[in-house]
């Protein structure tokens, strides 16, 4: 007998934490088939089955299943389903079910589509089994899914080089230990981005301007991320300094950052971050706190890598793959 310890059970007894993930449009297409005799298919088409026409019932069952997947599959998250549909192809000795589900949420809807397809097939089976013992369900599978970070292809023309700039009077003077800049470097490496330069400097506007110009004009890194100095404090000069350096602003980056942050911390509305380009360098201001940096990376990556690919002459995909 295989014994599982309480420690092992406790370690596994949880629904995955997706609170850090941003919402996006998720879609999934799934299928299932139920084979039966040609005579049964004929009865289905003519409405001669004892339990009536199974297809309208199966369609409703599929939609109900999609909406209630989390009640059936223990570790599935409850989802705000925006669209669910079920279609049927009647073949000579088979009915093929195709389900489609959409939601704007933090996790995918493939399980909802698969559950809908399976339940539709089960419903048809239930309504034909009394006249056809050969009926059989098969080929329950996912056809396609879209949405989420997996849709972002890393279209860079090569390695992505970055610089991290920490802006803090106390940290540059050694009075406090830097944590946000260190975290930022670690998170960048998770996405395959090399950190070519790392500095901690005071909140001095001229020094910030000179350092950013050095990164963009001399080091020619692809990405510069600053952390700190974006609030309302008397020494918070980062947005003003960055504004002097940028050639083109990209306001949508900080709009996305604030929108993500406001769902988690109302103080995000106080951030004055800027983002934009100088030459072939993308510069983005992030908050100074460790939590703010973590949220920023969750909100902006890997979309920033896509932005760099665009700056290198890449093209937008017409449809996610």
LUMBAVEX-375931 format. One record per residue (C-alpha): residue in three letters; residue number from 1; x, y, z. Coordinates in steps of 0.25 Angstrom, whole numbers, plus 5000, padded with zeros to 4 digits. Example, Ala and Ser with C-alpha at 12.3 -4.5 7.8 and 13.67 -1.06 7.14 Angstrom:
% residues 2
(pt ala; 1; (5049; 4982; 5031)),
(pt ser; 2; (5055; 4996; 5029)),
***
This chain:
% residues 321
(pt unk; 1; (5000; 5000; 5000)),
(pt unk; 2; (5005; 5014; 4996)),
(pt unk; 3; (5004; 5023; 5008)),
(pt unk; 4; (5004; 5038; 5006)),
(pt unk; 5; (5008; 5047; 5018)),
(pt unk; 6; (5000; 5058; 5023)),
(pt unk; 7; (5012; 5067; 5020)),
(pt unk; 8; (5011; 5063; 5005)),
(pt unk; 9; (4996; 5065; 5005)),
(pt unk; 10; (4997; 5079; 5012)),
(pt unk; 11; (5007; 5083; 5002)),
(pt unk; 12; (4998; 5080; 4990)),
(pt unk; 13; (4985; 5084; 4996)),
(pt unk; 14; (4983; 5098; 4990)),
(pt unk; 15; (4978; 5106; 4978)),
(pt unk; 16; (4989; 5112; 4970)),
(pt unk; 17; (4991; 5127; 4974)),
(pt unk; 18; (4988; 5135; 4962)),
(pt unk; 19; (4986; 5149; 4969)),
(pt unk; 20; (4999; 5154; 4963)),
(pt unk; 21; (4995; 5152; 4948)),
(pt unk; 22; (4988; 5162; 4940)),
(pt unk; 23; (4975; 5159; 4933)),
(pt unk; 24; (4975; 5157; 4918)),
(pt unk; 25; (4965; 5152; 4908)),
(pt unk; 26; (4966; 5136; 4908)),
(pt unk; 27; (4959; 5127; 4898)),
(pt unk; 28; (4959; 5112; 4896)),
(pt unk; 29; (4953; 5103; 4886)),
(pt unk; 30; (4951; 5088; 4890)),
(pt unk; 31; (4945; 5076; 4884)),
(pt unk; 32; (4939; 5062; 4887)),
(pt unk; 33; (4933; 5051; 4878)),
(pt unk; 34; (4922; 5041; 4881)),
(pt unk; 35; (4922; 5029; 4871)),
(pt unk; 36; (4909; 5021; 4869)),
(pt unk; 37; (4902; 5013; 4858)),
(pt unk; 38; (4897; 5019; 4845)),
(pt unk; 39; (4883; 5015; 4849)),
(pt unk; 40; (4884; 5023; 4862)),
(pt unk; 41; (4890; 5035; 4855)),
(pt unk; 42; (4877; 5034; 4846)),
(pt unk; 43; (4868; 5034; 4858)),
(pt unk; 44; (4875; 5046; 4864)),
(pt unk; 45; (4873; 5054; 4851)),
(pt unk; 46; (4859; 5050; 4850)),
(pt unk; 47; (4856; 5052; 4865)),
(pt unk; 48; (4852; 5038; 4867)),
(pt unk; 49; (4860; 5035; 4879)),
(pt unk; 50; (4852; 5031; 4891)),
(pt unk; 51; (4858; 5042; 4900)),
(pt unk; 52; (4856; 5053; 4889)),
(pt unk; 53; (4866; 5061; 4881)),
(pt unk; 54; (4879; 5061; 4889)),
(pt unk; 55; (4886; 5072; 4883)),
(pt unk; 56; (4878; 5084; 4889)),
(pt unk; 57; (4880; 5077; 4902)),
(pt unk; 58; (4894; 5075; 4900)),
(pt unk; 59; (4897; 5089; 4896)),
(pt unk; 60; (4890; 5095; 4909)),
(pt unk; 61; (4898; 5084; 4917)),
(pt unk; 62; (4911; 5089; 4911)),
(pt unk; 63; (4909; 5103; 4914)),
(pt unk; 64; (4905; 5100; 4929)),
(pt unk; 65; (4917; 5091; 4930)),
(pt unk; 66; (4926; 5102; 4925)),
(pt unk; 67; (4920; 5112; 4935)),
(pt unk; 68; (4922; 5102; 4947)),
(pt unk; 69; (4935; 5095; 4943)),
(pt unk; 70; (4941; 5100; 4957)),
(pt unk; 71; (4930; 5092; 4964)),
(pt unk; 72; (4934; 5080; 4957)),
(pt unk; 73; (4949; 5080; 4956)),
(pt unk; 74; (4955; 5084; 4969)),
(pt unk; 75; (4967; 5092; 4966)),
(pt unk; 76; (4960; 5100; 4955)),
(pt unk; 77; (4958; 5115; 4958)),
(pt unk; 78; (4944; 5121; 4957)),
(pt unk; 79; (4944; 5129; 4944)),
(pt unk; 80; (4935; 5140; 4939)),
(pt unk; 81; (4931; 5134; 4926)),
(pt unk; 82; (4928; 5144; 4916)),
(pt unk; 83; (4924; 5134; 4905)),
(pt unk; 84; (4921; 5120; 4903)),
(pt unk; 85; (4916; 5112; 4891)),
(pt unk; 86; (4914; 5098; 4887)),
(pt unk; 87; (4913; 5093; 4872)),
(pt unk; 88; (4911; 5079; 4866)),
(pt unk; 89; (4915; 5073; 4853)),
(pt unk; 90; (4906; 5060; 4850)),
(pt unk; 91; (4914; 5050; 4842)),
(pt unk; 92; (4910; 5037; 4836)),
(pt unk; 93; (4914; 5029; 4849)),
(pt unk; 94; (4918; 5040; 4859)),
(pt unk; 95; (4914; 5053; 4865)),
(pt unk; 96; (4926; 5063; 4867)),
(pt unk; 97; (4924; 5073; 4878)),
(pt unk; 98; (4932; 5086; 4877)),
(pt unk; 99; (4932; 5096; 4889)),
(pt unk; 100; (4937; 5110; 4890)),
(pt unk; 101; (4939; 5118; 4903)),
(pt unk; 102; (4944; 5133; 4905)),
(pt unk; 103; (4947; 5141; 4918)),
(pt unk; 104; (4955; 5153; 4921)),
(pt unk; 105; (4963; 5148; 4933)),
(pt unk; 106; (4976; 5144; 4939)),
(pt unk; 107; (4976; 5129; 4935)),
(pt unk; 108; (4972; 5121; 4923)),
(pt unk; 109; (4958; 5115; 4920)),
(pt unk; 110; (4963; 5102; 4913)),
(pt unk; 111; (4958; 5094; 4925)),
(pt unk; 112; (4944; 5100; 4923)),
(pt unk; 113; (4944; 5097; 4908)),
(pt unk; 114; (4949; 5083; 4911)),
(pt unk; 115; (4938; 5081; 4922)),
(pt unk; 116; (4927; 5086; 4913)),
(pt unk; 117; (4931; 5077; 4901)),
(pt unk; 118; (4932; 5065; 4911)),
(pt unk; 119; (4918; 5068; 4917)),
(pt unk; 120; (4912; 5070; 4904)),
(pt unk; 121; (4917; 5057; 4899)),
(pt unk; 122; (4912; 5050; 4912)),
(pt unk; 123; (4898; 5056; 4910)),
(pt unk; 124; (4897; 5051; 4896)),
(pt unk; 125; (4902; 5037; 4901)),
(pt unk; 126; (4891; 5037; 4912)),
(pt unk; 127; (4881; 5040; 4902)),
(pt unk; 128; (4885; 5029; 4891)),
(pt unk; 129; (4890; 5018; 4900)),
(pt unk; 130; (4877; 5011; 4902)),
(pt unk; 131; (4876; 5009; 4887)),
(pt unk; 132; (4891; 5007; 4883)),
(pt unk; 133; (4900; 5000; 4893)),
(pt unk; 134; (4911; 5002; 4883)),
(pt unk; 135; (4911; 5017; 4886)),
(pt unk; 136; (4925; 5022; 4890)),
(pt unk; 137; (4931; 5035; 4894)),
(pt unk; 138; (4945; 5038; 4889)),
(pt unk; 139; (4955; 5049; 4885)),
(pt unk; 140; (4953; 5059; 4896)),
(pt unk; 141; (4964; 5069; 4894)),
(pt unk; 142; (4967; 5083; 4893)),
(pt unk; 143; (4968; 5089; 4879)),
(pt unk; 144; (4973; 5103; 4882)),
(pt unk; 145; (4975; 5113; 4893)),
(pt unk; 146; (4980; 5128; 4893)),
(pt unk; 147; (4982; 5138; 4904)),
(pt unk; 148; (4992; 5141; 4915)),
(pt unk; 149; (5007; 5143; 4914)),
(pt unk; 150; (5010; 5130; 4906)),
(pt unk; 151; (5004; 5138; 4894)),
(pt unk; 152; (5016; 5148; 4894)),
(pt unk; 153; (5027; 5142; 4885)),
(pt unk; 154; (5041; 5147; 4889)),
(pt unk; 155; (5043; 5154; 4875)),
(pt unk; 156; (5057; 5160; 4879)),
(pt unk; 157; (5067; 5161; 4869)),
(pt unk; 158; (5077; 5156; 4879)),
(pt unk; 159; (5081; 5157; 4894)),
(pt unk; 160; (5074; 5168; 4901)),
(pt unk; 161; (5083; 5177; 4909)),
(pt unk; 162; (5078; 5185; 4921)),
(pt unk; 163; (5082; 5195; 4932)),
(pt unk; 164; (5076; 5197; 4945)),
(pt unk; 165; (5077; 5210; 4952)),
(pt unk; 166; (5073; 5212; 4967)),
(pt unk; 167; (5069; 5226; 4971)),
(pt unk; 168; (5070; 5228; 4986)),
(pt unk; 169; (5078; 5238; 4995)),
(pt unk; 170; (5078; 5228; 5007)),
(pt unk; 171; (5082; 5216; 4999)),
(pt unk; 172; (5093; 5223; 4991)),
(pt unk; 173; (5099; 5228; 5005)),
(pt unk; 174; (5099; 5214; 5010)),
(pt unk; 175; (5088; 5217; 5021)),
(pt unk; 176; (5079; 5207; 5015)),
(pt unk; 177; (5081; 5194; 5008)),
(pt unk; 178; (5076; 5193; 4994)),
(pt unk; 179; (5065; 5183; 4992)),
(pt unk; 180; (5057; 5188; 4980)),
(pt unk; 181; (5068; 5189; 4970)),
(pt unk; 182; (5074; 5175; 4974)),
(pt unk; 183; (5060; 5169; 4972)),
(pt unk; 184; (5058; 5176; 4958)),
(pt unk; 185; (5072; 5170; 4954)),
(pt unk; 186; (5067; 5156; 4958)),
(pt unk; 187; (5054; 5158; 4951)),
(pt unk; 188; (5060; 5163; 4938)),
(pt unk; 189; (5069; 5150; 4938)),
(pt unk; 190; (5056; 5142; 4939)),
(pt unk; 191; (5052; 5147; 4925)),
(pt unk; 192; (5066; 5145; 4919)),
(pt unk; 193; (5070; 5160; 4920)),
(pt unk; 194; (5085; 5162; 4923)),
(pt unk; 195; (5088; 5174; 4933)),
(pt unk; 196; (5100; 5181; 4927)),
(pt unk; 197; (5100; 5193; 4937)),
(pt unk; 198; (5094; 5195; 4952)),
(pt unk; 199; (5096; 5207; 4960)),
(pt unk; 200; (5090; 5214; 4972)),
(pt unk; 201; (5090; 5229; 4972)),
(pt unk; 202; (5084; 5240; 4979)),
(pt unk; 203; (5071; 5247; 4975)),
(pt unk; 204; (5079; 5258; 4968)),
(pt unk; 205; (5072; 5262; 4955)),
(pt unk; 206; (5085; 5266; 4947)),
(pt unk; 207; (5092; 5253; 4952)),
(pt unk; 208; (5079; 5245; 4947)),
(pt unk; 209; (5079; 5252; 4934)),
(pt unk; 210; (5094; 5249; 4931)),
(pt unk; 211; (5093; 5235; 4935)),
(pt unk; 212; (5081; 5232; 4926)),
(pt unk; 213; (5088; 5238; 4915)),
(pt unk; 214; (5101; 5230; 4917)),
(pt unk; 215; (5092; 5217; 4917)),
(pt unk; 216; (5085; 5221; 4904)),
(pt unk; 217; (5096; 5228; 4896)),
(pt unk; 218; (5108; 5221; 4900)),
(pt unk; 219; (5105; 5208; 4906)),
(pt unk; 220; (5093; 5207; 4896)),
(pt unk; 221; (5086; 5197; 4905)),
(pt unk; 222; (5072; 5192; 4900)),
(pt unk; 223; (5065; 5195; 4913)),
(pt unk; 224; (5067; 5204; 4925)),
(pt unk; 225; (5058; 5202; 4937)),
(pt unk; 226; (5059; 5212; 4948)),
(pt unk; 227; (5053; 5210; 4962)),
(pt unk; 228; (5050; 5221; 4972)),
(pt unk; 229; (5047; 5236; 4972)),
(pt unk; 230; (5033; 5235; 4965)),
(pt unk; 231; (5025; 5239; 4977)),
(pt unk; 232; (5021; 5253; 4983)),
(pt unk; 233; (5032; 5255; 4992)),
(pt unk; 234; (5041; 5267; 4992)),
(pt unk; 235; (5053; 5259; 4986)),
(pt unk; 236; (5045; 5251; 4976)),
(pt unk; 237; (5051; 5257; 4963)),
(pt unk; 238; (5051; 5244; 4954)),
(pt unk; 239; (5040; 5248; 4945)),
(pt unk; 240; (5045; 5262; 4942)),
(pt unk; 241; (5059; 5256; 4939)),
(pt unk; 242; (5054; 5245; 4930)),
(pt unk; 243; (5045; 5255; 4923)),
(pt unk; 244; (5058; 5263; 4919)),
(pt unk; 245; (5064; 5250; 4913)),
(pt unk; 246; (5052; 5244; 4905)),
(pt unk; 247; (5050; 5247; 4891)),
(pt unk; 248; (5037; 5239; 4890)),
(pt unk; 249; (5028; 5237; 4901)),
(pt unk; 250; (5020; 5224; 4902)),
(pt unk; 251; (5009; 5227; 4912)),
(pt unk; 252; (5002; 5214; 4911)),
(pt unk; 253; (5013; 5207; 4919)),
(pt unk; 254; (5010; 5215; 4932)),
(pt unk; 255; (4995; 5214; 4929)),
(pt unk; 256; (4996; 5199; 4929)),
(pt unk; 257; (5005; 5200; 4942)),
(pt unk; 258; (4996; 5209; 4949)),
(pt unk; 259; (4983; 5201; 4945)),
(pt unk; 260; (4990; 5188; 4950)),
(pt unk; 261; (4994; 5194; 4963)),
(pt unk; 262; (4981; 5201; 4966)),
(pt unk; 263; (4975; 5187; 4967)),
(pt unk; 264; (4984; 5184; 4978)),
(pt unk; 265; (4988; 5197; 4985)),
(pt unk; 266; (4981; 5210; 4985)),
(pt unk; 267; (4994; 5218; 4986)),
(pt unk; 268; (4997; 5214; 4972)),
(pt unk; 269; (4990; 5226; 4968)),
(pt unk; 270; (5001; 5235; 4974)),
(pt unk; 271; (5011; 5229; 4964)),
(pt unk; 272; (5017; 5239; 4954)),
(pt unk; 273; (5025; 5230; 4946)),
(pt unk; 274; (5029; 5232; 4931)),
(pt unk; 275; (5033; 5223; 4920)),
(pt unk; 276; (5038; 5225; 4906)),
(pt unk; 277; (5050; 5224; 4897)),
(pt unk; 278; (5063; 5231; 4894)),
(pt unk; 279; (5069; 5225; 4881)),
(pt unk; 280; (5068; 5210; 4882)),
(pt unk; 281; (5067; 5210; 4897)),
(pt unk; 282; (5054; 5208; 4904)),
(pt unk; 283; (5053; 5215; 4918)),
(pt unk; 284; (5043; 5212; 4928)),
(pt unk; 285; (5041; 5218; 4942)),
(pt unk; 286; (5037; 5208; 4953)),
(pt unk; 287; (5033; 5211; 4968)),
(pt unk; 288; (5043; 5210; 4979)),
(pt unk; 289; (5037; 5200; 4988)),
(pt unk; 290; (5040; 5185; 4987)),
(pt unk; 291; (5025; 5182; 4985)),
(pt unk; 292; (5024; 5192; 4975)),
(pt unk; 293; (5035; 5187; 4967)),
(pt unk; 294; (5030; 5173; 4967)),
(pt unk; 295; (5016; 5178; 4963)),
(pt unk; 296; (5022; 5186; 4952)),
(pt unk; 297; (5030; 5174; 4946)),
(pt unk; 298; (5017; 5165; 4947)),
(pt unk; 299; (5009; 5176; 4939)),
(pt unk; 300; (5019; 5180; 4929)),
(pt unk; 301; (5027; 5167; 4925)),
(pt unk; 302; (5028; 5161; 4915)),
(pt unk; 303; (5021; 5172; 4907)),
(pt unk; 304; (5034; 5181; 4909)),
(pt unk; 305; (5041; 5170; 4901)),
(pt unk; 306; (5031; 5172; 4890)),
(pt unk; 307; (5033; 5187; 4890)),
(pt unk; 308; (5048; 5185; 4888)),
(pt unk; 309; (5046; 5176; 4877)),
(pt unk; 310; (5037; 5186; 4870)),
(pt unk; 311; (5048; 5197; 4872)),
(pt unk; 312; (5057; 5187; 4865)),
(pt unk; 313; (5048; 5187; 4853)),
(pt unk; 314; (5039; 5175; 4857)),
(pt unk; 315; (5025; 5174; 4853)),
(pt unk; 316; (5012; 5171; 4862)),
(pt unk; 317; (5006; 5157; 4860)),
(pt unk; 318; (4993; 5158; 4854)),
(pt unk; 319; (4988; 5147; 4863)),
(pt unk; 320; (4994; 5140; 4875)),
(pt unk; 321; (5000; 5127; 4873)),
***
